[in-house]
Amino acid sequence: MRTLVTLSICLFAACKHDVPAPPSHEPPPMAADTTGAPGSQDLAPLARLTPVMASESSHRPAVKVPAEKLFDTLASQGIEIASKHQVLATVAAASYCMLGVTKDTVAIAVCEYPSHDAAVAGQKLLDARYRKLVPDAVREVNGSTLVTVANADHHPGVRDRVFETFKSL
Amino acid sequence: MKLRASWLGGALALATALTPNIVTASSHREAPFITKNPKVDGTDFYMFNSYEGATRAGYVTILANYVPLQDAYGGPNYFTLDPDALYEIHIDNTGDGIEDLTFQFSFAQALGNAGAGIALPIGGKTVAIPLATAGALTAPGAAAQNVIETYTLGLVRGPRRATPATLVTNLADNTTTFHKPFDNAGTKTIANYANYASQFVYNFDIPGCTPSGVQSGTHSRVFVGQRQEGFAVNLGQIFDLVDMGVSALSVAPTGNQADLTGAADQGKNIVANKNITTLAIEVPASCITKDASSPIIAGWTTSSMRQARVLNPTATFTNPSREGGPWVQVSRLGMPLVNEVVIGLPDKDKFNGSEPKDDAQFADYVTNPTLPALVEIVFGATGALAPTTFPRTDLVATFLNGVPTVNVLSSTLYEATRLNTGVPATTQTMQNTLGAATCFDPPASNAVGPTLNLGRTGCDPAGFPNGRRPGDDTVDITLRVAMGFLLDEDHAPIRAAPLVDGAAVNASMFQNAFPYLNNPVAGAP
């Protein structure tokens, strides 16, 4: 029996020293196992939010007034942007969008387009489609950049200064 | 403001974690562990004052749905419930987050032909058939039914594990056994499913209770069986980045109530052709409330499995595994969408195993929710802002405490569906799909908190979040509340936006009688 066991071990392990070792200890590739994953495939598009926004961020068009330029200029003129972050540009048919919020919670959305005509079209799209979502939104285009100012009814001066600054750039 | 920057900054990262877990109905496959156990996956919980007519005045209907996303053609085994699990409906009438009454459903399965299975003589041998039916079914216990599901219904007063359940009596035959109808396999198997299923609505009386406020001679009712999915949602397209802004989370064109049944919110219910299994009871309000002066109750459903399971390597129909040990709760559902879009992924399984009395551990998910931040990321280009006030006391009121002067049971915060049984039921034709959410005046500036106005046009205080009826559009209501419907505009800039998810639901879409949810979609014409 001992001989048989030794032979077996030899056959399956130690005595295979002349057999080339596997190139890697990496497990073989496996198909994705989604059987235990929560959620329905109907909602798979949700998972695309992050890559879509990453793509938008890496394909920004060259525009005369990028979002950062406007926000920096506003800050230099005393309109502090308390927070700003990228938002989904697809909604506005834009290439890239950022949303800045002042300390008074005035919303300043800046969207960049590949052309002036596209920016004008984006303005019309937002005015038509989202009038009920943000009824007080006011929009202006400069070059191929579209700026939306909202939640500013109590701060009309801020809104005016944002647009004055935007048009001057 | 630092807080706002902090949560917005993390929101995009959270979106990735959150999105795969937003699923196609109130709570279908919402937590990782429950996806392994669809038979005990609770999906929706309804609790409302019965509205089918005067004969049922004074009764409360409670529906607990399980086994999500059933395709009607799912034979040959279809969608039986787990005979090794415990399905429960809990009622708290004292406001401490601990159940005062628990209705327990326990299921059993047996093969036809007295347990041997229906068989055919084949070439001189008797051979068991492979199907769950052997012919047309017309009534409970039909001879052609090869898999027979029955259940008992027990009632526990006090903590659910403290005392054994008292089984209720089936008034049809004075036994403690009730039959569950076979699933709607198709019209060849069950020619008239409505007539067939109606025979499985049973009368019973609640042990130890002499009801008041109900019509003399009426009884409690119970039904367990397959129904058409009643939840309407279009969350898939809400965030579908291809359709974004068109059929996605949208805004009713004119912003008025009529639009909710119009083009902006119609025909996009992605679960309309699915079935569900419903555990339904209709009981006198007087038997589940604390007393006549305390009409408010809180309710939720849970399912539990035995802690240990040993698979039988030589499995049989009656003994595929051995279960043992104490009950372990694996699913919990009170208010819709809570574990779906409120609780974070690391805690979803914990939530399913938790009890309302311990809900303080989940408070941050309500006071500092991630869903509004996600909506702001999606719609920020329009200038839309998420609410800016934290903690979100409005959400605490809605989801953890009840609506002031309508259905606050106590000051204790816990997640459950709360119902004021004293609010008269609204008839089917008069129900407002936005329920009690229509009963608030716009808050005064800087006054955080809802202003209840029961005289407001369209106000329907008998609807969600005062209980939940099949016709309440809880997705639209939840979206609007999440974006600040109950806050003032200073703190919630788009609070008045008529957000819709593109999937309409209203009371007329459902039956006007117990068990209210519609007959299931047939597996074959």
Interface residues (C-beta under 8 A of the other chain):
Chain A: T35 G36 A37 P38 G39 S40 D42 L43 A44 P45 L46 A47 R48 L49 T50 V52 M53 A82 S83 H85 Q86 V87 L88 A89 T90 V91 A92 A94 C97 L99 V101 K103 T105 A107 A109 C111 L126 R129 Y130 K132 L133 V134 P135 A137 T148 V149 A150 N151 H154
Chain B: M1 R4 A5 L8 G9 A11 L12 A13 A15 T16 L18 T19 P20 N21 I22 V23 T24 H28 R29 E30 A31 P32 I34 T35 K36 L69 L235 G236 Q237 F239 D240 L241 V242 M244 G245 V251 A252 P253 T254 G255 I270 K348 E376 I377 V378 F379 G380 A381 T382 G383 A384 L385 T388 D490 P493 I494 A496 A497 P498 L499
